[in-house]
Amino acid sequence: MTTWSSKESVNRAITTLARIWEKTGTLPNDLVETYQEIIERSSRSIRASFWELLAEKAPDCLSHFMAAKKEETK
């Protein structure tokens, strides 16, 4: 199973999200779900880095992750 082991890995993931958003104006649901699974399996510091960098570098993407999180808890 995949996890992110460094802030550099998280940064690359956020950069990918930002580029997809910039080109398409949306994010593929499968990608959001996969990233959510990776986040859950990653360490607390990596999870914190993900949310911080997402809010900083790709704030438009944040709503997709929050919506996916809400769907997950239903």
ROKE-516039 format. One record per residue (C-alpha): y, z, x; residue number from 0; residue in three letters. Coordinates in pm, 1 decimal. Layout:
R          y          z          x   pos   code
R          Y          Z          X   NUM    ala
...
END
This chain:
R          y          z          x   pos   code
R        0.0        0.0        0.0     0    met
R      346.0      -83.5      117.7     1    thr
R      610.0      176.4      197.2     2    thr
R      937.5      157.6      379.1     3    trp
R      926.3      356.6      699.5     4    ser
R     1279.9      315.1      826.5     5    ser
R     1635.7      278.5      711.7     6    lys
R     1625.4      -69.8      865.6     7    glu
R     1346.8     -167.8      623.3     8    ser
R     1551.4      -35.4      333.9     9    val
R     1858.4     -222.7      456.8    10    asn
R     1661.5     -549.7      465.7    11    arg
R     1538.1     -487.3      111.4    12    ala
R     1891.7     -421.1      -13.1    13    ile
R     2019.2     -732.6      163.8    14    thr
R     1748.2     -933.7      -11.5    15    thr
R     1847.7     -791.3     -349.4    16    leu
R     2216.5     -861.2     -287.1    17    ala
R     2145.0    -1222.5     -189.4    18    arg
R     1927.2    -1284.8     -493.2    19    ile
R     2192.3    -1131.6     -717.6    20    trp
R     2467.9    -1337.2     -555.4    21    glu
R     2275.8    -1662.7     -607.9    22    lys
R     2127.9    -1600.7     -953.1    23    thr
R     2322.9    -1320.2    -1120.2    24    gly
R     2000.2    -1136.5    -1197.0    25    thr
R     1688.6     -990.8    -1037.3    26    leu
R     1326.3    -1086.8    -1106.9    27    pro
R     1158.6     -807.7    -1302.5    28    asn
R      849.7     -829.0    -1080.9    29    asp
R     1061.0     -765.5     -771.7    30    leu
R     1236.2     -468.0     -930.5    31    val
R      900.7     -321.6    -1037.9    32    glu
R      751.8     -373.7     -691.3    33    thr
R     1051.1     -212.0     -522.9    34    tyr
R     1028.6       80.0     -768.5    35    gln
R      665.9      133.9     -667.3    36    glu
R      758.0      119.6     -299.2    37    ile
R     1040.7      368.1     -354.5    38    ile
R      803.7      612.5     -524.4    39    glu
R      561.8      601.5     -228.5    40    arg
R      831.0      635.3       37.4    41    ser
R      960.0      955.7      190.4    42    ser
R     1245.4     1149.7       34.4    43    arg
R     1489.7     1039.9      306.1    44    ser
R     1394.6      674.2      260.2    45    ile
R     1436.7      705.6     -117.1    46    arg
R     1779.9      859.0      -65.0    47    ala
R     1873.5      578.6      174.3    48    ser
R     1762.8      318.5      -78.3    49    phe
R     1979.8      457.0     -358.2    50    trp
R     2278.9      509.6     -129.4    51    glu
R     2262.0      159.9       18.4    52    leu
R     2198.2        1.2     -319.3    53    leu
R     2508.6      166.0     -463.9    54    ala
R     2711.3       70.0     -156.2    55    glu
R     2594.1     -285.2      -84.2    56    lys
R     2459.8     -411.2     -417.3    57    ala
R     2610.0     -201.9     -696.6    58    pro
R     2554.1     -476.8     -954.0    59    asp
R     2179.9     -443.0     -894.8    60    cys
R     2181.4      -71.0     -965.6    61    leu
R     2170.9     -118.9    -1343.2    62    ser
R     1845.8     -317.7    -1314.4    63    his
R     1680.6      -33.5    -1128.0    64    phe
R     1812.4      227.9    -1368.6    65    met
R     1688.4       22.1    -1667.6    66    ala
R     1347.8      -18.8    -1504.3    67    ala
R     1335.8      356.7    -1440.4    68    lys
R     1412.4      428.4    -1809.1    69    lys
R     1140.7      186.2    -1922.1    70    glu
R      897.7      355.3    -1686.1    71    glu
R      955.5      697.0    -1841.3    72    thr
R      902.0      582.3    -2202.5    73    lys
END
